[in-house]
Amino acid sequence: MDPDTCSAKGCQAPAAWQLQWNNPKLHTPERRKVWLACDDHRGSLSDFLGARGFLKDVVPHDGSTPPE
Ligand SMILES: [Zn+2]
């Protein structure tokens, strides 16, 4: 298994945050997709999801929830 890394394109930094999101056109309301983010990309990735109304939660990544 690879260590968890940031979901930003080309970024190999270890993930420090989970961005939990849901696209209501594709997912049931209780479904959560997860992007991982390093400290540097937490802002840009959450802005991307937030601008589309998809972002539900941002929590510290402790490795307990595997990304989809
Ligand atoms: Zn990153």
N, CA, C, O and the ligand as a Tripos MOL2 file, in Angstrom:
@<TRIPOS>MOLECULE
protein
  273   271    69     0     0
PROTEIN
NO_CHARGES

@<TRIPOS>ATOM
      1 N           0.8390   -1.2150    0.0000 N.3       1 MET1
      2 CA          0.0000    0.0000    0.0000 C.3       1 MET1
      3 C           0.8670    1.2560    0.0000 C.2       1 MET1
      4 O           1.8180    1.3790    0.7710 O.2       1 MET1
      5 N           0.5220    2.1530   -0.8600 N.am      2 ASP2
      6 CA          1.1940    3.4480   -0.8340 C.3       2 ASP2
      7 C           0.7330    4.2440    0.3770 C.2       2 ASP2
      8 O          -0.3970    4.0790    0.8360 O.2       2 ASP2
      9 N           1.5920    5.0980    0.8920 N.am      3 PRO3
     10 CA          1.1120    6.0020    1.9370 C.3       3 PRO3
     11 C           0.0640    6.9470    1.3600 C.2       3 PRO3
     12 O           0.0740    7.2310    0.1620 O.2       3 PRO3
     13 N          -0.8130    7.4190    2.1840 N.am      4 ASP4
     14 CA         -1.8370    8.3470    1.7140 C.3       4 ASP4
     15 C          -1.1940    9.6500    1.2930 C.2       4 ASP4
     16 O          -0.4590   10.2780    2.0560 O.2       4 ASP4
     17 N          -1.4840   10.0480    0.0590 N.am      5 THR5
     18 CA         -0.9270   11.3030   -0.4290 C.3       5 THR5
     19 C          -2.0530   12.2340   -0.8510 C.2       5 THR5
     20 O          -3.1950   11.8270   -1.0650 O.2       5 THR5
     21 N          -1.6820   13.4880   -0.9590 N.am      6 CYS6
     22 CA         -2.5860   14.5470   -1.3760 C.3       6 CYS6
     23 C          -3.2300   14.2140   -2.7250 C.2       6 CYS6
     24 O          -2.5740   13.6560   -3.6040 O.2       6 CYS6
     25 N          -4.5180   14.5580   -2.8900 N.am      7 SER7
     26 CA         -5.2400   14.2930   -4.1350 C.3       7 SER7
     27 C          -4.9920   15.3370   -5.2220 C.2       7 SER7
     28 O          -5.4170   15.1560   -6.3630 O.2       7 SER7
     29 N          -4.3080   16.4280   -4.8760 N.am      8 ALA8
     30 CA         -4.0510   17.4600   -5.8790 C.3       8 ALA8
     31 C          -3.1520   16.9040   -6.9800 C.2       8 ALA8
     32 O          -2.2440   16.1180   -6.7090 O.2       8 ALA8
     33 N          -3.4070   17.3110   -8.2160 N.am      9 LYS9
     34 CA         -2.6900   16.7650   -9.3670 C.3       9 LYS9
     35 C          -1.1860   17.0020   -9.2240 C.2       9 LYS9
     36 O          -0.7330   18.1320   -9.0390 O.2       9 LYS9
     37 N          -0.4320   15.9160   -9.3140 N.am     10 GLY10
     38 CA          1.0120   16.0220   -9.2810 C.3      10 GLY10
     39 C           1.6310   16.1910   -7.9090 C.2      10 GLY10
     40 O           2.8530   16.2740   -7.7840 O.2      10 GLY10
     41 N           0.8070   16.2440   -6.8880 N.am     11 CYS11
     42 CA          1.3240   16.4670   -5.5380 C.3      11 CYS11
     43 C           1.5950   15.1270   -4.8570 C.2      11 CYS11
     44 O           0.7390   14.2420   -4.8450 O.2      11 CYS11
     45 N           2.7840   14.9890   -4.2950 N.am     12 GLN12
     46 CA          3.1610   13.7450   -3.6270 C.3      12 GLN12
     47 C           3.2530   13.9240   -2.1160 C.2      12 GLN12
     48 O           3.7450   13.0370   -1.4180 O.2      12 GLN12
     49 N           2.7940   15.0420   -1.6130 N.am     13 ALA13
     50 CA          2.8920   15.3110   -0.1770 C.3      13 ALA13
     51 C           1.9450   14.4030    0.5990 C.2      13 ALA13
     52 O           0.8810   14.0360    0.0990 O.2      13 ALA13
     53 N           2.3290   14.0440    1.8120 N.am     14 PRO14
     54 CA          1.4240   13.2240    2.6190 C.3      14 PRO14
     55 C           0.1520   13.9780    2.9640 C.2      14 PRO14
     56 O           0.1780   15.1850    3.2070 O.2      14 PRO14
     57 N          -0.9560   13.2600    2.9840 N.am     15 ALA15
     58 CA         -2.2460   13.8840    3.2810 C.3      15 ALA15
     59 C          -2.3390   14.2440    4.7580 C.2      15 ALA15
     60 O          -1.9750   13.4550    5.6290 O.2      15 ALA15
     61 N          -2.8300   15.4400    5.0200 N.am     16 ALA16
     62 CA         -3.0630   15.8780    6.3980 C.3      16 ALA16
     63 C          -4.5480   16.1310    6.6590 C.2      16 ALA16
     64 O          -4.9760   16.2550    7.8070 O.2      16 ALA16
     65 N          -5.3330   16.2070    5.5670 N.am     17 TRP17
     66 CA         -6.7500   16.5740    5.6910 C.3      17 TRP17
     67 C          -7.5940   15.6860    4.7990 C.2      17 TRP17
     68 O          -7.1460   15.2240    3.7490 O.2      17 TRP17
     69 N          -8.8150   15.4550    5.2320 N.am     18 GLN18
     70 CA         -9.8260   14.8070    4.3910 C.3      18 GLN18
     71 C         -10.8860   15.8320    4.0440 C.2      18 GLN18
     72 O         -11.4870   16.4530    4.9200 O.2      18 GLN18
     73 N         -11.1050   15.9980    2.7380 N.am     19 LEU19
     74 CA        -12.2100   16.8440    2.2870 C.3      19 LEU19
     75 C         -13.3590   15.9120    1.9370 C.2      19 LEU19
     76 O         -13.2710   15.1400    0.9820 O.2      19 LEU19
     77 N         -14.4170   15.9830    2.6970 N.am     20 GLN20
     78 CA        -15.5490   15.0860    2.4940 C.3      20 GLN20
     79 C         -16.6200   15.8230    1.7060 C.2      20 GLN20
     80 O         -17.0730   16.8980    2.1000 O.2      20 GLN20
     81 N         -17.0170   15.2280    0.5840 N.am     21 TRP21
     82 CA        -17.9230   15.9380   -0.3220 C.3      21 TRP21
     83 C         -18.9510   15.0010   -0.9100 C.2      21 TRP21
     84 O         -18.8530   13.7780   -0.8070 O.2      21 TRP21
     85 N         -19.9490   15.6200   -1.5350 N.am     22 ASN22
     86 CA        -21.0750   14.8860   -2.0970 C.3      22 ASN22
     87 C         -21.6050   15.6730   -3.2790 C.2      22 ASN22
     88 O         -21.8810   16.8680   -3.1700 O.2      22 ASN22
     89 N         -21.7450   14.9970   -4.4060 N.am     23 ASN23
     90 CA        -22.3790   15.6120   -5.5650 C.3      23 ASN23
     91 C         -23.8240   15.1230   -5.6140 C.2      23 ASN23
     92 O         -24.0710   13.9590   -5.9270 O.2      23 ASN23
     93 N         -24.7760   15.9970   -5.3080 N.am     24 PRO24
     94 CA        -26.1720   15.5440   -5.2080 C.3      24 PRO24
     95 C         -26.7410   15.0160   -6.5270 C.2      24 PRO24
     96 O         -27.7630   14.3310   -6.5250 O.2      24 PRO24
     97 N         -26.0930   15.3270   -7.6490 N.am     25 LYS25
     98 CA        -26.5690   14.7790   -8.9270 C.3      25 LYS25
     99 C         -26.1290   13.3300   -9.1210 C.2      25 LYS25
    100 O         -26.7250   12.5920   -9.9060 O.2      25 LYS25
    101 N         -25.0990   12.9380   -8.4110 N.am     26 LEU26
    102 CA        -24.5240   11.5940   -8.5980 C.3      26 LEU26
    103 C         -24.6870   10.6970   -7.3790 C.2      26 LEU26
    104 O         -24.7220    9.4720   -7.5000 O.2      26 LEU26
    105 N         -24.7850   11.3090   -6.2110 N.am     27 HIS27
    106 CA        -24.6870   10.5390   -4.9760 C.3      27 HIS27
    107 C         -25.9270   10.7310   -4.1150 C.2      27 HIS27
    108 O         -26.5640   11.7840   -4.1380 O.2      27 HIS27
    109 N         -26.2550    9.6940   -3.3560 N.am     28 THR28
    110 CA        -27.3010    9.8600   -2.3530 C.3      28 THR28
    111 C         -26.8040   10.8150   -1.2750 C.2      28 THR28
    112 O         -25.5970   10.9460   -1.0740 O.2      28 THR28
    113 N         -27.7310   11.4880   -0.5750 N.am     29 PRO29
    114 CA        -27.3170   12.5670    0.3460 C.3      29 PRO29
    115 C         -26.3540   12.1280    1.4360 C.2      29 PRO29
    116 O         -25.5200   12.9210    1.8740 O.2      29 PRO29
    117 N         -26.4510   10.8800    1.8830 N.am     30 GLU30
    118 CA        -25.5760   10.4370    2.9760 C.3      30 GLU30
    119 C         -24.2150    9.9380    2.4960 C.2      30 GLU30
    120 O         -23.3230    9.6690    3.3000 O.2      30 GLU30
    121 N         -24.0680    9.8200    1.1840 N.am     31 ARG31
    122 CA        -22.8010    9.3560    0.6170 C.3      31 ARG31
    123 C         -21.7270   10.4140    0.8000 C.2      31 ARG31
    124 O         -22.0010   11.6080    0.6810 O.2      31 ARG31
    125 N         -20.5080    9.9800    1.0880 N.am     32 ARG32
    126 CA        -19.3910   10.9110    1.1680 C.3      32 ARG32
    127 C         -18.2320   10.4170    0.3380 C.2      32 ARG32
    128 O         -17.7060    9.3230    0.5470 O.2      32 ARG32
    129 N         -17.8430   11.2600   -0.6230 N.am     33 LYS33
    130 CA        -16.5870   11.0370   -1.3100 C.3      33 LYS33
    131 C         -15.5060   11.7280   -0.5080 C.2      33 LYS33
    132 O         -15.7720   12.6970    0.2040 O.2      33 LYS33
    133 N         -14.2900   11.2330   -0.6220 N.am     34 VAL34
    134 CA        -13.1950   11.8170    0.1550 C.3      34 VAL34
    135 C         -12.0270   12.1470   -0.7650 C.2      34 VAL34
    136 O         -11.5470   11.3010   -1.5190 O.2      34 VAL34
    137 N         -11.5870   13.3870   -0.6850 N.am     35 TRP35
    138 CA        -10.3060   13.7720   -1.2670 C.3      35 TRP35
    139 C          -9.3530   13.9910   -0.1170 C.2      35 TRP35
    140 O          -9.7390   14.4560    0.9550 O.2      35 TRP35
    141 N          -8.0970   13.6470   -0.3580 N.am     36 LEU36
    142 CA         -7.0670   13.9030    0.6370 C.3      36 LEU36
    143 C          -6.2820   15.1360    0.2290 C.2      36 LEU36
    144 O          -6.0600   15.3780   -0.9570 O.2      36 LEU36
    145 N          -5.8670   15.9050    1.2090 N.am     37 ALA37
    146 CA         -5.1240   17.1230    0.9120 C.3      37 ALA37
    147 C          -3.9830   17.3220    1.8980 C.2      37 ALA37
    148 O          -4.1000   17.0090    3.0830 O.2      37 ALA37
    149 N          -2.8730   17.8510    1.3800 N.am     38 CYS38
    150 CA         -1.7890   18.3000    2.2470 C.3      38 CYS38
    151 C          -2.1380   19.7130    2.7400 C.2      38 CYS38
    152 O          -3.1440   20.2950    2.3330 O.2      38 CYS38
    153 N          -1.3020   20.2380    3.6060 N.am     39 ASP39
    154 CA         -1.5700   21.5890    4.1120 C.3      39 ASP39
    155 C          -1.6090   22.6210    2.9800 C.2      39 ASP39
    156 O          -2.4180   23.5480    3.0050 O.2      39 ASP39
    157 N          -0.7210   22.4510    1.9810 N.am     40 ASP40
    158 CA         -0.6490   23.4290    0.8930 C.3      40 ASP40
    159 C          -1.8930   23.4250    0.0100 C.2      40 ASP40
    160 O          -2.2850   24.4710   -0.5070 O.2      40 ASP40
    161 N          -2.5150   22.2700   -0.1690 N.am     41 HIS41
    162 CA         -3.6260   22.1600   -1.1170 C.3      41 HIS41
    163 C          -4.9980   22.1160   -0.4670 C.2      41 HIS41
    164 O          -6.0180   22.0800   -1.1550 O.2      41 HIS41
    165 N          -5.0190   22.1190    0.8450 N.am     42 ARG42
    166 CA         -6.3250   22.0960    1.5160 C.3      42 ARG42
    167 C          -7.2040   23.2580    1.0340 C.2      42 ARG42
    168 O          -8.3910   23.0750    0.7630 O.2      42 ARG42
    169 N          -6.6140   24.4440    0.9320 N.am     43 GLY43
    170 CA         -7.3820   25.6240    0.5490 C.3      43 GLY43
    171 C          -7.8980   25.5510   -0.8670 C.2      43 GLY43
    172 O          -9.0790   25.8030   -1.1070 O.2      43 GLY43
    173 N          -7.0230   25.2040   -1.8300 N.am     44 SER44
    174 CA         -7.4420   25.2160   -3.2300 C.3      44 SER44
    175 C          -8.4460   24.1000   -3.5170 C.2      44 SER44
    176 O          -9.4020   24.3050   -4.2640 O.2      44 SER44
    177 N          -8.2350   22.9280   -2.9310 N.am     45 LEU45
    178 CA         -9.1780   21.8340   -3.1720 C.3      45 LEU45
    179 C         -10.5290   22.1130   -2.5120 C.2      45 LEU45
    180 O         -11.5740   21.8170   -3.0910 O.2      45 LEU45
    181 N         -10.5130   22.6690   -1.3240 N.am     46 SER46
    182 CA        -11.7950   22.9480   -0.6640 C.3      46 SER46
    183 C         -12.5140   24.1010   -1.3560 C.2      46 SER46
    184 O         -13.7440   24.1290   -1.3950 O.2      46 SER46
    185 N         -11.7540   25.0550   -1.9050 N.am     47 ASP47
    186 CA        -12.3840   26.1240   -2.7030 C.3      47 ASP47
    187 C         -13.0720   25.5480   -3.9420 C.2      47 ASP47
    188 O         -14.1820   25.9490   -4.2940 O.2      47 ASP47
    189 N         -12.3970   24.6040   -4.5950 N.am     48 PHE48
    190 CA        -12.9430   23.9580   -5.7960 C.3      48 PHE48
    191 C         -14.2730   23.2860   -5.4770 C.2      48 PHE48
    192 O         -15.2610   23.4830   -6.1850 O.2      48 PHE48
    193 N         -14.2950   22.4950   -4.4100 N.am     49 LEU49
    194 CA        -15.5210   21.7950   -4.0340 C.3      49 LEU49
    195 C         -16.5680   22.7670   -3.4890 C.2      49 LEU49
    196 O         -17.7580   22.6410   -3.7780 O.2      49 LEU49
    197 N         -16.1170   23.7150   -2.7150 N.am     50 GLY50
    198 CA        -17.0490   24.6730   -2.1180 C.3      50 GLY50
    199 C         -17.7470   25.5230   -3.1620 C.2      50 GLY50
    200 O         -18.9240   25.8500   -3.0090 O.2      50 GLY50
    201 N         -17.0220   25.8920   -4.2420 N.am     51 ALA51
    202 CA        -17.6070   26.7130   -5.2990 C.3      51 ALA51
    203 C         -18.7500   25.9830   -5.9960 C.2      51 ALA51
    204 O         -19.6570   26.6170   -6.5340 O.2      51 ALA51
    205 N         -18.7070   24.6460   -5.9860 N.am     52 ARG52
    206 CA        -19.7450   23.8340   -6.6190 C.3      52 ARG52
    207 C         -20.8170   23.3810   -5.6370 C.2      52 ARG52
    208 O         -21.7810   22.7120   -6.0090 O.2      52 ARG52
    209 N         -20.6300   23.7580   -4.3830 N.am     53 GLY53
    210 CA        -21.6120   23.3780   -3.3710 C.3      53 GLY53
    211 C         -21.5050   21.9300   -2.9330 C.2      53 GLY53
    212 O         -22.4430   21.3790   -2.3570 O.2      53 GLY53
    213 N         -20.3520   21.3070   -3.2070 N.am     54 PHE54
    214 CA        -20.2000   19.8810   -2.9150 C.3      54 PHE54
    215 C         -19.5830   19.6190   -1.5490 C.2      54 PHE54
    216 O         -19.7730   18.5480   -0.9730 O.2      54 PHE54
    217 N         -18.8480   20.5900   -1.0310 N.am     55 LEU55
    218 CA        -18.0420   20.3300    0.1650 C.3      55 LEU55
    219 C         -18.9250   20.2180    1.4110 C.2      55 LEU55
    220 O         -19.7400   21.0960    1.6940 O.2      55 LEU55
    221 N         -18.7460   19.1210    2.1440 N.am     56 LYS56
    222 CA        -19.5310   18.8900    3.3490 C.3      56 LYS56
    223 C         -18.7150   19.0920    4.6200 C.2      56 LYS56
    224 O         -19.1980   19.6710    5.5930 O.2      56 LYS56
    225 N         -17.4820   18.6140    4.6020 N.am     57 ASP57
    226 CA        -16.7060   18.6540    5.8310 C.3      57 ASP57
    227 C         -15.2120   18.5670    5.5160 C.2      57 ASP57
    228 O         -14.8020   17.9650    4.5240 O.2      57 ASP57
    229 N         -14.4220   19.1760    6.3740 N.am     58 VAL58
    230 CA        -12.9700   19.0390    6.2930 C.3      58 VAL58
    231 C         -12.4920   18.5890    7.6610 C.2      58 VAL58
    232 O         -12.6990   19.2760    8.6610 O.2      58 VAL58
    233 N         -11.8530   17.4330    7.6970 N.am     59 VAL59
    234 CA        -11.4230   16.8880    8.9780 C.3      59 VAL59
    235 C          -9.9630   16.4500    8.8780 C.2      59 VAL59
    236 O          -9.4820   16.1300    7.7910 O.2      59 VAL59
    237 N          -9.2580   16.4350   10.0080 N.am     60 PRO60
    238 CA         -7.8710   15.9390    9.9790 C.3      60 PRO60
    239 C          -7.8370   14.4860    9.5040 C.2      60 PRO60
    240 O          -8.6940   13.6840    9.8740 O.2      60 PRO60
    241 N          -6.8510   14.1600    8.6930 N.am     61 HIS61
    242 CA         -6.7200   12.8070    8.1640 C.3      61 HIS61
    243 C          -5.8860   11.9640    9.1210 C.2      61 HIS61
    244 O          -4.7020   12.2270    9.3310 O.2      61 HIS61
    245 N          -6.5120   10.9620    9.6900 N.am     62 ASP62
    246 CA         -5.7790   10.0840   10.6150 C.3      62 ASP62
    247 C          -5.6300    8.6740   10.0670 C.2      62 ASP62
    248 O          -5.1800    7.7730   10.7750 O.2      62 ASP62
    249 N          -6.0120    8.4770    8.7850 N.am     63 GLY63
    250 CA         -5.8270    7.1680    8.1800 C.3      63 GLY63
    251 C          -6.9370    6.1820    8.4780 C.2      63 GLY63
    252 O          -6.8770    5.0350    8.0360 O.2      63 GLY63
    253 N          -7.9480    6.6030    9.2160 N.am     64 SER64
    254 CA         -8.9880    5.6480    9.6070 C.3      64 SER64
    255 C         -10.0470    5.4610    8.5310 C.2      64 SER64
    256 O         -10.7470    4.4490    8.5300 O.2      64 SER64
    257 N         -10.1800    6.4180    7.6130 N.am     65 THR65
    258 CA        -11.1820    6.3170    6.5540 C.3      65 THR65
    259 C         -10.4800    6.2360    5.2150 C.2      65 THR65
    260 O          -9.9160    7.2300    4.7580 O.2      65 THR65
    261 N         -10.5000    5.0870    4.5790 N.am     66 PRO66
    262 CA         -9.8090    4.9820    3.2860 C.3      66 PRO66
    263 C         -10.4950    5.8300    2.2250 C.2      66 PRO66
    264 O         -11.7250    5.8750    2.1800 O.2      66 PRO66
    265 N          -9.7390    6.4930    1.3820 N.am     67 PRO67
    266 CA        -10.3370    7.2980    0.2970 C.3      67 PRO67
    267 C         -10.9640    6.3930   -0.7450 C.2      67 PRO67
    268 O         -10.5120    5.2660   -0.9470 O.2      67 PRO67
    269 N         -11.9950    6.8760   -1.4000 N.am     68 GLU68
    270 CA        -12.6170    6.1190   -2.4720 C.3      68 GLU68
    271 C         -11.8760    6.3700   -3.7780 C.2      68 GLU68
    272 O         -12.2470    5.8190   -4.8140 O.2      68 GLU68
    273 ZN         -0.8100   18.7070   -1.9660 Zn       69 ZN69
@<TRIPOS>BOND
     1     1     2 1
     2     2     3 1
     3     3     4 2
     4     3     5 am
     5     5     6 1
     6     6     7 1
     7     7     8 2
     8     7     9 am
     9     9    10 1
    10    10    11 1
    11    11    12 2
    12    11    13 am
    13    13    14 1
    14    14    15 1
    15    15    16 2
    16    15    17 am
    17    17    18 1
    18    18    19 1
    19    19    20 2
    20    19    21 am
    21    21    22 1
    22    22    23 1
    23    23    24 2
    24    23    25 am
    25    25    26 1
    26    26    27 1
    27    27    28 2
    28    27    29 am
    29    29    30 1
    30    30    31 1
    31    31    32 2
    32    31    33 am
    33    33    34 1
    34    34    35 1
    35    35    36 2
    36    35    37 am
    37    37    38 1
    38    38    39 1
    39    39    40 2
    40    39    41 am
    41    41    42 1
    42    42    43 1
    43    43    44 2
    44    43    45 am
    45    45    46 1
    46    46    47 1
    47    47    48 2
    48    47    49 am
    49    49    50 1
    50    50    51 1
    51    51    52 2
    52    51    53 am
    53    53    54 1
    54    54    55 1
    55    55    56 2
    56    55    57 am
    57    57    58 1
    58    58    59 1
    59    59    60 2
    60    59    61 am
    61    61    62 1
    62    62    63 1
    63    63    64 2
    64    63    65 am
    65    65    66 1
    66    66    67 1
    67    67    68 2
    68    67    69 am
    69    69    70 1
    70    70    71 1
    71    71    72 2
    72    71    73 am
    73    73    74 1
    74    74    75 1
    75    75    76 2
    76    75    77 am
    77    77    78 1
    78    78    79 1
    79    79    80 2
    80    79    81 am
    81    81    82 1
    82    82    83 1
    83    83    84 2
    84    83    85 am
    85    85    86 1
    86    86    87 1
    87    87    88 2
    88    87    89 am
    89    89    90 1
    90    90    91 1
    91    91    92 2
    92    91    93 am
    93    93    94 1
    94    94    95 1
    95    95    96 2
    96    95    97 am
    97    97    98 1
    98    98    99 1
    99    99   100 2
   100    99   101 am
   101   101   102 1
   102   102   103 1
   103   103   104 2
   104   103   105 am
   105   105   106 1
   106   106   107 1
   107   107   108 2
   108   107   109 am
   109   109   110 1
   110   110   111 1
   111   111   112 2
   112   111   113 am
   113   113   114 1
   114   114   115 1
   115   115   116 2
   116   115   117 am
   117   117   118 1
   118   118   119 1
   119   119   120 2
   120   119   121 am
   121   121   122 1
   122   122   123 1
   123   123   124 2
   124   123   125 am
   125   125   126 1
   126   126   127 1
   127   127   128 2
   128   127   129 am
   129   129   130 1
   130   130   131 1
   131   131   132 2
   132   131   133 am
   133   133   134 1
   134   134   135 1
   135   135   136 2
   136   135   137 am
   137   137   138 1
   138   138   139 1
   139   139   140 2
   140   139   141 am
   141   141   142 1
   142   142   143 1
   143   143   144 2
   144   143   145 am
   145   145   146 1
   146   146   147 1
   147   147   148 2
   148   147   149 am
   149   149   150 1
   150   150   151 1
   151   151   152 2
   152   151   153 am
   153   153   154 1
   154   154   155 1
   155   155   156 2
   156   155   157 am
   157   157   158 1
   158   158   159 1
   159   159   160 2
   160   159   161 am
   161   161   162 1
   162   162   163 1
   163   163   164 2
   164   163   165 am
   165   165   166 1
   166   166   167 1
   167   167   168 2
   168   167   169 am
   169   169   170 1
   170   170   171 1
   171   171   172 2
   172   171   173 am
   173   173   174 1
   174   174   175 1
   175   175   176 2
   176   175   177 am
   177   177   178 1
   178   178   179 1
   179   179   180 2
   180   179   181 am
   181   181   182 1
   182   182   183 1
   183   183   184 2
   184   183   185 am
   185   185   186 1
   186   186   187 1
   187   187   188 2
   188   187   189 am
   189   189   190 1
   190   190   191 1
   191   191   192 2
   192   191   193 am
   193   193   194 1
   194   194   195 1
   195   195   196 2
   196   195   197 am
   197   197   198 1
   198   198   199 1
   199   199   200 2
   200   199   201 am
   201   201   202 1
   202   202   203 1
   203   203   204 2
   204   203   205 am
   205   205   206 1
   206   206   207 1
   207   207   208 2
   208   207   209 am
   209   209   210 1
   210   210   211 1
   211   211   212 2
   212   211   213 am
   213   213   214 1
   214   214   215 1
   215   215   216 2
   216   215   217 am
   217   217   218 1
   218   218   219 1
   219   219   220 2
   220   219   221 am
   221   221   222 1
   222   222   223 1
   223   223   224 2
   224   223   225 am
   225   225   226 1
   226   226   227 1
   227   227   228 2
   228   227   229 am
   229   229   230 1
   230   230   231 1
   231   231   232 2
   232   231   233 am
   233   233   234 1
   234   234   235 1
   235   235   236 2
   236   235   237 am
   237   237   238 1
   238   238   239 1
   239   239   240 2
   240   239   241 am
   241   241   242 1
   242   242   243 1
   243   243   244 2
   244   243   245 am
   245   245   246 1
   246   246   247 1
   247   247   248 2
   248   247   249 am
   249   249   250 1
   250   250   251 1
   251   251   252 2
   252   251   253 am
   253   253   254 1
   254   254   255 1
   255   255   256 2
   256   255   257 am
   257   257   258 1
   258   258   259 1
   259   259   260 2
   260   259   261 am
   261   261   262 1
   262   262   263 1
   263   263   264 2
   264   263   265 am
   265   265   266 1
   266   266   267 1
   267   267   268 2
   268   267   269 am
   269   269   270 1
   270   270   271 1
   271   271   272 2
@<TRIPOS>SUBSTRUCTURE
     1 MET1         2 RESIDUE 1 A MET
     2 ASP2         6 RESIDUE 1 A ASP
     3 PRO3        10 RESIDUE 1 A PRO
     4 ASP4        14 RESIDUE 1 A ASP
     5 THR5        18 RESIDUE 1 A THR
     6 CYS6        22 RESIDUE 1 A CYS
     7 SER7        26 RESIDUE 1 A SER
     8 ALA8        30 RESIDUE 1 A ALA
     9 LYS9        34 RESIDUE 1 A LYS
    10 GLY10       38 RESIDUE 1 A GLY
    11 CYS11       42 RESIDUE 1 A CYS
    12 GLN12       46 RESIDUE 1 A GLN
    13 ALA13       50 RESIDUE 1 A ALA
    14 PRO14       54 RESIDUE 1 A PRO
    15 ALA15       58 RESIDUE 1 A ALA
    16 ALA16       62 RESIDUE 1 A ALA
    17 TRP17       66 RESIDUE 1 A TRP
    18 GLN18       70 RESIDUE 1 A GLN
    19 LEU19       74 RESIDUE 1 A LEU
    20 GLN20       78 RESIDUE 1 A GLN
    21 TRP21       82 RESIDUE 1 A TRP
    22 ASN22       86 RESIDUE 1 A ASN
    23 ASN23       90 RESIDUE 1 A ASN
    24 PRO24       94 RESIDUE 1 A PRO
    25 LYS25       98 RESIDUE 1 A LYS
    26 LEU26      102 RESIDUE 1 A LEU
    27 HIS27      106 RESIDUE 1 A HIS
    28 THR28      110 RESIDUE 1 A THR
    29 PRO29      114 RESIDUE 1 A PRO
    30 GLU30      118 RESIDUE 1 A GLU
    31 ARG31      122 RESIDUE 1 A ARG
    32 ARG32      126 RESIDUE 1 A ARG
    33 LYS33      130 RESIDUE 1 A LYS
    34 VAL34      134 RESIDUE 1 A VAL
    35 TRP35      138 RESIDUE 1 A TRP
    36 LEU36      142 RESIDUE 1 A LEU
    37 ALA37      146 RESIDUE 1 A ALA
    38 CYS38      150 RESIDUE 1 A CYS
    39 ASP39      154 RESIDUE 1 A ASP
    40 ASP40      158 RESIDUE 1 A ASP
    41 HIS41      162 RESIDUE 1 A HIS
    42 ARG42      166 RESIDUE 1 A ARG
    43 GLY43      170 RESIDUE 1 A GLY
    44 SER44      174 RESIDUE 1 A SER
    45 LEU45      178 RESIDUE 1 A LEU
    46 SER46      182 RESIDUE 1 A SER
    47 ASP47      186 RESIDUE 1 A ASP
    48 PHE48      190 RESIDUE 1 A PHE
    49 LEU49      194 RESIDUE 1 A LEU
    50 GLY50      198 RESIDUE 1 A GLY
    51 ALA51      202 RESIDUE 1 A ALA
    52 ARG52      206 RESIDUE 1 A ARG
    53 GLY53      210 RESIDUE 1 A GLY
    54 PHE54      214 RESIDUE 1 A PHE
    55 LEU55      218 RESIDUE 1 A LEU
    56 LYS56      222 RESIDUE 1 A LYS
    57 ASP57      226 RESIDUE 1 A ASP
    58 VAL58      230 RESIDUE 1 A VAL
    59 VAL59      234 RESIDUE 1 A VAL
    60 PRO60      238 RESIDUE 1 A PRO
    61 HIS61      242 RESIDUE 1 A HIS
    62 ASP62      246 RESIDUE 1 A ASP
    63 GLY63      250 RESIDUE 1 A GLY
    64 SER64      254 RESIDUE 1 A SER
    65 THR65      258 RESIDUE 1 A THR
    66 PRO66      262 RESIDUE 1 A PRO
    67 PRO67      266 RESIDUE 1 A PRO
    68 GLU68      270 RESIDUE 1 A GLU
    69 ZN69       273 GROUP 0 **** ****
